[in-house]
Amino acid sequence: MRWWNVGAEVGMGTVVATWRSSPRQPGASMLVGPEGEAVGSVSGGCVEGAVYELAGEVVSTGTPVLQRYGISDEDAFAVGLTCGGIMDVYIEKVSKETFPQLGDVAKDIAAERPVAVATVIAHPDPDRVGRRIVVHTDHHEGSIGSQRADGAVVDDVQGLLAAGHSETLTYGPDGERRGEGMRVFASVHAPAPRMLVFGAIDFAAACAQVGKFLGYNVTVCDARPVFATATRFPEADEVIVQWPHRYLAAEADAGRIDERTVICVLTHDPKFDVPLLQVALRLPGVAYIGAMGARRTHHDRLARLREEGMTEVELGRLCSPIGLDLGARTPQETAVSIAAEIIALKWGGRGQRLSNTDGPMHHSDRMPSEPDPGP
C-alpha cells in the first residue's frame, strides 16, 4: 500500500490455481517493487525467479500474463515445481491507474469487512483480461464487461465470501455458467475464522495458543469468573464469562457463527457440556464440534444428550473423544492432536503417517481436475 499510495507501479504474481503437490494455495502473492524489491512468495522458492523476471516485463508492457509452472514444462527442474505440482500464476501491473479500488479494499480488510476482488485472468477478447469487480456481501463495484457476466460472477463470489475461500471460476465468454473461455479469479478476504473454546482449563490455554497459530480468532468462554481471565489466556482474542450454551446461542442469533467456525468443548462437566452441545450440534454448517473426555465420559454424555432428545444424526456431528490418536499426554500435545483433527477434517486427510501412504499429499474437496497442457 505504501507503493500504491505514492503512485508507484508494482508487478504482482498471484497463484490462481494449483494441482497435485503445489506448495502454496490460490491467493498467495509475490510483489516486485519499483526498485526491484521482491516481497512475498508464490511457491516457497521453486519458481520465484521466473515470476520475478516476468513481473518486470508485465510492468513494462502493461499486459497481464497467465503463466503455468510445473512438471509439464520442458524446463521443470530449472523454473518448475520439482515437488511434482502444477500451478497457474496470474501476473499483472498494479497501480492507482490499473487498480483504483485497492485503497478501499485495503480499508475493508483492515476493518475485517468481508471483501473479494474478482479479476478476469483469461478471455477470448484480450481487452477483457484484467477487468475486475470488487464484491461485498450485499453489493459490488465495477464490471467485467456485461450485465450477464457481472451477475453470474457476483453471485458465485458472494458464495465464496461466505466460505472464506479463494478460487478460479470458469464461464463462457459472456458469463455462461456451462461455458468455457472466461476464467475469473476471486481473491477472497474474509475475517479470520473463529475458534470457540469452552472450559477455562490448562488444555484450553494450549488450544487457544495453537488456534492462534493456525490463524483463528480465538474466544475462551466459561461461566466461572475466577478461572475465565485474560491473564490465564493471553493468546485468546477474548475471554468471556458466561454460561457456554447461552453465549453460543447468542452468537448464533447474532450471525457470528458460520461454516468456518470450530467449537472445542473442554469442560467435560455435564452441567456445562450437555446444554452447550444441544445448541452446538443443531447449528447448521459448523466446521467442527469436538468434546473432551475419557471413553466413560463420552458414553455418559451421549446418553444424557439422547435423553434430551438429540437424534443420532445430530450426535453424528460430534467428534468425541476430541482429537486424533497421537498418544498425547500434556495440554500442549493434546492441543496439537485437536488441531490435527480439525485440519484433517477440513482438507480430507486421513491422519496417517505420510511415509506409509501413496498418492497426493494434499487433499481438498475443491481440488480441480488435472489441467490441460496449456492455460
Secondary structure, DSSP 8 states (H G I E B T S, - for coil): -HHHHTT--EEEEEEEEEESS-SS-TT-EEEE-TTS-EEE-SSTTSSHHHHHHHHHHHHHH---EEEEEETTSTTHHHHS-TTS-EEEEEEEEESTTT-TTHHHHHHHHHTT--EEEEEEEE-SSGGGTT-EEEE-SS-EEE-SS-HHHHHHHHHHHHHHHHHT--EEEEE-TT--TT--SEEEEEEEE----EEEEES-SHHHHHHHHHHHHTT-EEEEEES-TTT--TTT-TT-SEEEES-HHHHHHHHHHTT---TT-EEEE----HHHHHHHHHHHTTSTT-SEEEE---HHHHHHHHHHHHHTT--HHHHTT-B-S-S--S---SHHHHHHHHHHHHHHHHHT-----GGG--S-S---TT------S--
